[in-house]
Amino acid sequence: MCLAPSFVIAITGLLLAIQGSSHPVGNDIRTSFTNGQLQKPFSDAPYAVFSTIRDVLLEHSIIGDVLDDFEPSYYLDISYPKSHETVLLGNDIPVESVSKRPIFTFHSIASLLGTEAAKKSTFTLVLTDPDAKSRDNPKWSEMCHWILTNLTTPIPEPPSMLHLEKAKPGELKEYLPPGPPPKTGAHRYVFVLLEGTTSNLEPPADRKHWGYGKPRHGVRDWAQDNDLTVVGANFFYAQNEKQ
Ligand SMILES: *[C@@H]1O[C@H](CO)[C@@H](O)[C@H](O)[C@H]1NC(C)=O
């Protein structure tokens, strides 16, 4: 079986994510990953990676607070090149490292595995903060930080190079750098990949509550209203230096 290099990167990233997070992650996941998958041959790993992304999203209540339960079908690789930071399913990133737009790639897990041919589709990538003003008091949540649309997947022909999607052309809501207020603890900053028709998308009326006027409303409502399906997610933690 031939694995694309990006898929190997995805696995590596996930391992780093689980081992590097200082936020609570269930011991069972950590154990099963280090004791199980690391030793296993790569040919067994993809299915474990697949379910582990969902497990991490559940552990950190991304599934729950932000998204309905879903099976991730795309792996979302996001990094801030100037500051050499990569988003790794719940790692801590300093606020000053995320001041400029990140770069990203996303790949269908099934097509990387060769179990399904890559299909042409259009996507939207968003960044949302469910912990505004704080995780304990999410009265401004969710805060919309970014919406990029009209994205397409590269058709992978393994071994293929990573494709970088440049943000600007389809920016429906400009990138607002994360700026968690002092003494509000760590905020989860959640990237969500949505699949579906993007030609007539309208931006939300407001960043706060994504224009829905009530706490705990955001990308879930917006995706539903626009017939977009959640297919992938990734996230990091950031907090103000003053705590
Ligand atoms: C997305 O593409 C459509 C054409 O298919 C275009 O009308 C629209 O303005 C684009 N959206 C953005 C945010 O650039």
The ligand as an SDF file (V2000), in Angstrom:
LIG
                    3D

 14 14  0  0  0  0  0  0  0  0999 V2000
  -17.1750   32.3460   -4.6800 C   0  0  0  0  0  0  0  0  0  0  0  0
  -17.3430   32.0610   -6.0460 O   0  0  0  0  0  0  0  0  0  0  0  0
  -18.5100   32.6640   -6.6410 C   0  0  0  0  0  0  0  0  0  0  0  0
  -18.5530   32.2330   -8.0760 C   0  0  0  0  0  0  0  0  0  0  0  0
  -18.7030   30.8490   -8.1380 O   0  0  0  0  0  0  0  0  0  0  0  0
  -18.4270   34.1630   -6.5320 C   0  0  0  0  0  0  0  0  0  0  0  0
  -19.5900   34.7510   -7.0270 O   0  0  0  0  0  0  0  0  0  0  0  0
  -18.2380   34.5540   -5.0600 C   0  0  0  0  0  0  0  0  0  0  0  0
  -18.0440   35.9510   -4.9580 O   0  0  0  0  0  0  0  0  0  0  0  0
  -17.0480   33.8360   -4.4530 C   0  0  0  0  0  0  0  0  0  0  0  0
  -17.0040   34.1310   -3.0320 N   0  0  0  0  0  0  0  0  0  0  0  0
  -16.0280   34.8340   -2.4640 C   0  0  0  0  0  0  0  0  0  0  0  0
  -16.1600   35.0860   -1.0130 C   0  0  0  0  0  0  0  0  0  0  0  0
  -15.0640   35.2430   -3.0680 O   0  0  0  0  0  0  0  0  0  0  0  0
  1  2  1  0
  1 10  1  0
  2  3  1  0
  3  4  1  0
  3  6  1  0
  4  5  1  0
  6  7  1  0
  6  8  1  0
  8  9  1  0
  8 10  1  0
 10 11  1  0
 11 12  1  0
 12 13  1  0
 12 14  2  0
M  END
$$$$
